[in-house]
Every structure is written in structure tokens, then in C-alpha cells.
Amino acid sequence: MTAHRPVRKAVLPVAGMGTRFLPATKAVPKEMLPVVDKPVVQYAVEEAMEAGIEQFVFVTGRGKAIIEDHFDHAYELEALLKERGKTLELNGLLEDLPASGSVSFTRQQSPLGLGHAVWCARHLVGDEPFAVLLPDDLMIGKPGAMAQMMKAYNSNGGGVIVAAEEKPLEEVSRYGVIAPGATKGNATEVKGVIEKPKMEEAPSRLCIIGRYILQPEIFHELDRKEKGTGGEIQLTDSMARLIGRMPFHAVRTDCARYDCGNKVGYLEANIAVGLERPDIAPALKDMLKGLRL
């Protein structure tokens, strides 16, 4: 069994082309589209930082250099804000930056699937457990989804932890679906997992969403480069081969999830986050009441 070791690193796959949001994503990565006033990817980084993550590995593709710039100092902008006495805005910029030297970037040169994207981070992750956060899944709550998963990781002996939600049966073919075992608290033992099954073949309605805590053994499985559903290298298939070799649990967090990978989910996220912001919520509520639907 894999030793129970702390999780210090996070992998963020951000190589996708964002074709659902064209033409907005022709020159701007989809991960940089704002939810209210912060890029989608920044919410994922802040969630990971709250959970104790110290190092961040971004798996990028062509045209994603702006993400690297976003998580760096903008000296001219910082100097201008300081000069104009905009202390609140300046502090906001600086507080959201990961520590110097804690951010790394690697390329996924071909779009071969999520499993391949995670495999591309293997040399930067090394031989230690790590988290994976898919920025398209915006998770809002206190504590955050990853912090809740870390608690389950520590109380269930380490191993593999995935975030999961119950979905309607007609939606299970879009997700990795869990064959559940015993449940204790918010953690359910994973007895099996199937990627995007047909409705009649789904072992449950408990579906994996975009948060994972993985062990380095996953890289040995991903090394096979076996293609699964959709002709892609699926992370789910490699995780399934770890069942029985280490603890494996699915955690149902109490966070709200917004799918920012589609237009309606993205708009919902902006409205929901805006309504939680005391500085804009009153005006936003008035605006929504005045819409002619």
C-alpha cells in the first residue's frame, strides 16, 4: 500500500482549445475568461492554496502564455497602482500570487486526453502524491472542495480521492461513473469506475467531477498510453487499475459546482458568484429583477 504522504503539488490541465466559446477564445484562453472579476483558473489556484498546496504545475498548449503572465508580477501595473494610491487593488493582485518559484509550466503538444495531460506533468510532480484540478469546474464553498478532499484523504489513509456528485441517469454517459462500496461521512469507497458508460451499463449515478488526489503510481499506468473512450487516453482507466492496491474514495463536497466549460454554466457561475459579492449583489439583484424574460 502507498504510504500516506502529504499532498504539496497540484496539476492544472489548461491545454484545451475552448472551441465552445469562440470567437471569445480565438486569442484569449478559455481559462482566462472572467467570472465577475477573476479568471476561471484563478479560482482553482486559490482553492488549491487554501487546501495547503505549495507548488502548481500548469499543463498548457499553444497560445496559453497569457496564463503564465497572469501568475507573475506585473511590475508596471503594480507601480501605477501604488503611485495612484490604489492600495486595495494592489493588495488584491499581490495576495493572489503563488509564491515565487512555486509555479511551473509544461506543454501537452497533442490533445490526447486528460490522462495524457496529467502524464505530461510526471517529471515536475516526481514521486509524490498530487492533486489535479480542472479549472472548468468552478467549485464555490467554504472550506473549498480540495480542502474537504484533503480532510478525507487524511482520515481514510491516503490513496486516491476523487470528488463526485449524483447525476440524473440521462447524464451519466458524460462522466466517469463509480461502482460504490461503503459510505462513511461524505466519503464513499470506490469498488470500480467506468468512463462514460451507457445509461443501462452505469453502476450508479455517482459521477466523478474535476477534482482528484492521486498517487505517483498513476504515472506507471498512464505510461501504457492505452486509448479508451473517444480514442483518448483516459485518466479514469488508469485510476481503475489502482483499485485494490490502495485506498480509493469518492467525496461528495458541499460546494456548489458550475460547469464553466459550457456557455450556460459559465453565465450561471457569473450570476451566482456575483450574488455572493456584497459590493455588487444589490445592484445585480435589481438588474435581474428588471430583466424582461
C-alpha positions as CSV (number, residue, x, y, z in Angstrom):
1,M,0.0,0.0,0.0
2,T,1.2,3.5,-0.8
3,A,2.4,5.4,2.2
4,H,0.2,8.2,3.5
5,R,2.2,11.3,2.5
6,P,1.2,15.0,2.4
7,V,-0.1,16.5,-0.9
8,R,2.0,19.5,-1.8
9,K,1.7,19.8,-5.6
10,A,-1.3,20.4,-7.9
11,V,-1.6,19.8,-11.7
12,L,-3.9,22.1,-13.7
13,P,-4.6,20.9,-17.2
14,V,-5.2,24.1,-19.3
15,A,-4.3,23.0,-22.8
16,G,-7.8,22.8,-24.2
17,M,-8.7,25.0,-27.2
18,G,-12.0,26.3,-25.8
19,T,-13.9,25.9,-29.1
20,R,-17.3,26.2,-27.3
21,F,-16.5,29.8,-26.6
22,L,-15.4,31.0,-30.0
23,P,-14.8,33.7,-31.1
24,A,-14.0,34.9,-27.5
25,T,-11.3,32.3,-27.2
26,K,-9.7,32.9,-30.5
27,A,-6.9,34.9,-28.8
28,V,-7.8,34.5,-25.1
29,P,-7.5,31.1,-23.4
30,K,-10.9,29.9,-22.0
31,E,-9.2,29.6,-18.6
32,M,-8.7,33.3,-18.6
33,L,-12.4,34.2,-19.1
34,P,-13.5,36.1,-16.1
35,V,-16.1,35.1,-13.5
36,V,-17.1,38.5,-12.3
37,D,-13.5,39.9,-12.0
38,K,-11.2,36.9,-11.7
39,P,-10.2,34.4,-14.4
40,V,-11.7,30.9,-14.0
41,V,-8.2,29.4,-13.5
42,Q,-7.5,31.7,-10.6
43,Y,-10.4,30.3,-8.6
44,A,-8.9,26.9,-8.9
45,V,-5.4,28.1,-7.8
46,E,-6.9,29.9,-4.8
47,E,-8.9,26.7,-3.9
48,A,-5.7,24.7,-4.0
49,M,-3.8,27.2,-1.9
50,E,-6.5,27.1,0.7
51,A,-6.0,23.3,0.9
52,G,-2.3,23.7,1.6
53,I,-0.9,23.2,-2.0
54,E,2.5,24.7,-2.3
55,Q,3.5,24.0,-5.9
56,F,1.5,24.4,-9.1
57,V,2.1,22.6,-12.5
58,F,0.2,24.0,-15.4
59,V,-0.1,21.7,-18.5
60,T,-0.5,24.2,-21.3
61,G,-0.7,24.3,-25.1
62,R,-0.1,26.8,-27.8
63,G,-1.5,30.3,-27.2
64,K,-1.5,29.9,-23.4
65,A,1.4,32.2,-22.5
66,I,-1.1,34.7,-21.0
67,I,-1.7,32.3,-18.2
68,E,2.0,32.3,-17.3
69,D,1.9,36.1,-17.3
70,H,-1.2,36.2,-15.1
71,F,0.6,34.3,-12.3
72,D,3.6,36.6,-12.4
73,H,4.3,40.1,-11.2
74,A,3.1,42.9,-13.4
75,Y,5.6,45.5,-12.3
76,E,4.3,48.4,-14.4
77,L,0.8,47.9,-13.3
78,E,1.8,47.4,-9.6
79,A,3.9,50.6,-9.8
80,L,0.9,52.5,-11.3
81,L,-1.5,51.3,-8.6
82,K,1.0,52.3,-5.9
83,E,1.5,55.7,-7.5
84,R,-2.2,56.4,-7.6
85,G,-2.8,55.1,-4.1
86,K,-5.0,52.2,-5.1
87,T,-3.9,50.1,-2.2
88,L,-6.9,47.8,-2.2
89,E,-6.4,46.8,-5.8
90,L,-2.6,46.4,-5.4
91,N,-3.0,44.2,-2.3
92,G,-5.6,42.1,-4.3
93,L,-3.1,41.5,-7.0
94,L,-0.2,40.5,-4.7
95,E,-2.3,38.3,-2.3
96,D,-3.5,36.2,-5.2
97,L,0.0,35.4,-6.5
98,P,1.5,32.0,-5.6
99,A,5.0,32.2,-4.0
100,S,8.0,32.9,-6.2
101,G,9.3,29.6,-7.7
102,S,6.2,27.7,-7.0
103,V,4.7,27.7,-10.5
104,S,5.9,25.5,-13.4
105,F,4.6,25.0,-16.9
106,T,4.9,22.1,-19.3
107,R,3.3,21.5,-22.8
108,Q,0.8,19.0,-23.9
109,Q,1.8,19.0,-27.5
110,S,-1.1,16.8,-28.8
111,P,-4.7,16.8,-27.5
112,L,-4.7,13.1,-26.5
113,G,-7.0,13.3,-23.4
114,L,-7.0,14.2,-19.7
115,G,-4.9,11.1,-18.9
116,H,-2.2,12.3,-21.3
117,A,-2.3,15.8,-19.9
118,V,-1.6,14.5,-16.4
119,W,1.1,12.2,-17.7
120,C,2.8,15.3,-19.3
121,A,3.4,16.6,-15.7
122,R,5.1,13.5,-14.4
123,H,8.7,14.9,-14.3
124,L,7.5,18.0,-12.4
125,V,5.4,16.0,-10.0
126,G,8.0,13.4,-9.3
127,D,7.5,10.5,-6.8
128,E,4.9,12.0,-4.5
129,P,1.1,12.4,-4.3
130,F,-0.5,15.3,-6.1
131,A,-3.8,17.0,-6.7
132,V,-5.5,17.6,-10.1
133,L,-7.9,20.5,-10.6
134,L,-9.9,21.1,-13.8
135,P,-10.5,24.8,-13.9
136,D,-13.7,24.4,-16.0
137,D,-15.3,23.0,-12.9
138,L,-15.7,26.1,-10.7
139,M,-16.3,24.9,-7.1
140,I,-17.6,27.5,-4.6
141,G,-17.8,26.9,-0.9
142,K,-16.0,27.4,2.4
143,P,-14.0,25.3,3.0
144,G,-13.3,24.7,-0.6
145,A,-13.7,21.4,-2.4
146,M,-10.0,20.5,-2.3
147,A,-9.7,21.3,1.4
148,Q,-12.7,18.9,2.0
149,M,-11.0,16.3,-0.1
150,M,-7.7,16.7,1.8
151,K,-9.6,16.1,5.1
152,A,-11.0,12.8,3.6
153,Y,-7.5,11.9,2.3
154,N,-6.1,12.3,5.8
155,S,-8.9,10.4,7.5
156,N,-9.1,7.5,5.1
157,G,-5.4,6.5,4.9
158,G,-4.3,8.5,1.8
159,G,-4.6,6.7,-1.5
160,V,-6.8,8.1,-4.3
161,I,-9.6,10.6,-3.6
162,V,-12.0,12.0,-6.3
163,A,-14.8,14.5,-6.0
164,A,-18.2,13.1,-7.0
165,E,-21.8,14.2,-7.5
166,E,-25.0,12.3,-8.0
167,K,-26.2,13.0,-11.6
168,P,-29.5,12.2,-13.3
169,L,-29.3,8.9,-15.1
170,E,-29.6,10.6,-18.5
171,E,-26.3,12.5,-17.8
172,V,-24.1,9.6,-16.6
173,S,-22.7,9.0,-20.1
174,R,-20.8,12.3,-19.9
175,Y,-18.8,11.3,-16.8
176,G,-16.7,8.7,-15.1
177,V,-19.2,6.7,-13.0
178,I,-18.4,5.0,-9.7
179,A,-19.4,1.5,-8.5
180,P,-19.8,2.4,-4.8
181,G,-19.0,0.5,-1.7
182,A,-19.5,1.5,1.9
183,T,-20.1,5.2,2.8
184,K,-18.7,6.9,5.9
185,G,-19.5,10.5,6.3
186,N,-19.0,12.2,2.9
187,A,-16.6,9.6,1.6
188,T,-17.7,6.5,-0.4
189,E,-15.4,3.6,-1.1
190,V,-14.8,3.1,-4.8
191,K,-15.1,-0.5,-5.9
192,G,-15.0,0.2,-9.6
193,V,-15.2,3.1,-12.1
194,I,-16.3,3.2,-15.8
195,E,-15.7,6.1,-18.2
196,K,-18.8,7.5,-19.9
197,P,-21.0,4.3,-19.7
198,K,-24.3,3.9,-21.4
199,M,-27.2,4.5,-19.1
200,E,-28.0,0.8,-18.8
201,E,-24.4,0.0,-18.0
202,A,-23.8,2.6,-15.3
203,P,-23.0,1.1,-11.9
204,S,-24.6,4.1,-10.1
205,R,-25.4,7.7,-10.6
206,L,-22.3,8.8,-8.6
207,C,-20.1,10.7,-11.1
208,I,-16.6,12.0,-10.9
209,I,-16.1,15.7,-11.3
210,G,-13.0,17.8,-11.8
211,R,-11.0,17.3,-8.6
212,Y,-8.6,14.5,-7.8
213,I,-5.9,13.5,-5.3
214,L,-3.7,10.9,-7.0
215,Q,-0.6,8.8,-6.1
216,P,2.5,8.7,-8.3
217,E,1.7,5.1,-9.2
218,I,-0.8,6.6,-11.7
219,F,2.1,7.5,-14.0
220,H,3.1,3.9,-14.4
221,E,-0.5,3.2,-15.6
222,L,-0.6,6.2,-17.8
223,D,2.8,5.1,-19.3
224,R,0.8,2.4,-21.2
225,K,-0.8,5.2,-23.3
226,E,-3.8,3.0,-23.9
227,K,-6.7,4.7,-25.6
228,G,-10.1,4.4,-24.1
229,T,-13.5,6.1,-24.7
230,G,-13.4,8.6,-27.5
231,G,-10.0,7.4,-28.6
232,E,-8.3,9.4,-25.9
233,I,-6.0,8.4,-23.0
234,Q,-8.5,8.5,-20.1
235,L,-7.4,9.2,-16.6
236,T,-10.4,7.2,-15.3
237,D,-9.0,4.0,-16.9
238,S,-5.7,4.3,-15.1
239,M,-7.3,5.1,-11.8
240,A,-9.5,2.0,-12.2
241,R,-6.3,-0.2,-12.3
242,L,-5.3,1.2,-8.9
243,I,-8.4,-0.2,-7.2
244,G,-7.5,-2.8,-4.6
245,R,-3.9,-1.6,-4.5
246,M,-4.5,1.4,-2.3
247,P,-7.5,3.2,-0.6
248,F,-9.8,4.8,-3.1
249,H,-12.7,7.0,-2.1
250,A,-15.2,9.4,-3.7
251,V,-16.0,12.6,-1.7
252,R,-19.3,14.5,-2.0
253,T,-18.4,18.0,-1.1
254,D,-20.9,20.6,-0.1
255,C,-19.6,23.1,-2.6
256,A,-21.7,24.5,-5.4
257,R,-20.3,23.4,-8.8
258,Y,-20.6,25.4,-12.0
259,D,-19.6,24.0,-15.4
260,C,-17.7,26.8,-17.0
261,G,-16.9,24.6,-19.9
262,N,-20.3,25.5,-21.5
263,K,-22.0,28.8,-22.0
264,V,-25.0,28.4,-19.8
265,G,-22.8,27.1,-16.9
266,Y,-20.4,30.0,-17.3
267,L,-23.3,32.5,-17.2
268,E,-24.7,30.8,-14.2
269,A,-21.3,31.0,-12.4
270,N,-21.1,34.7,-13.0
271,I,-24.5,35.3,-11.6
272,A,-24.1,33.0,-8.6
273,V,-20.6,34.5,-7.7
274,G,-21.9,38.0,-8.3
275,L,-24.8,37.4,-5.9
276,E,-22.3,36.4,-3.2
277,R,-20.3,39.6,-3.6
278,P,-21.6,42.3,-1.2
279,D,-20.1,45.1,-3.3
280,I,-22.2,44.2,-6.4
281,A,-25.0,41.9,-5.2
282,P,-27.6,44.6,-4.5
283,A,-27.2,46.2,-8.0
284,L,-27.1,42.8,-9.6
285,K,-30.4,41.7,-7.9
286,D,-32.1,44.9,-9.1
287,M,-30.8,44.2,-12.6
288,L,-32.0,40.6,-12.6
289,K,-35.5,41.7,-11.4
290,G,-35.7,44.2,-14.2
291,L,-34.9,41.7,-17.0
292,R,-37.7,41.0,-19.4
293,L,-37.8,37.3,-19.5
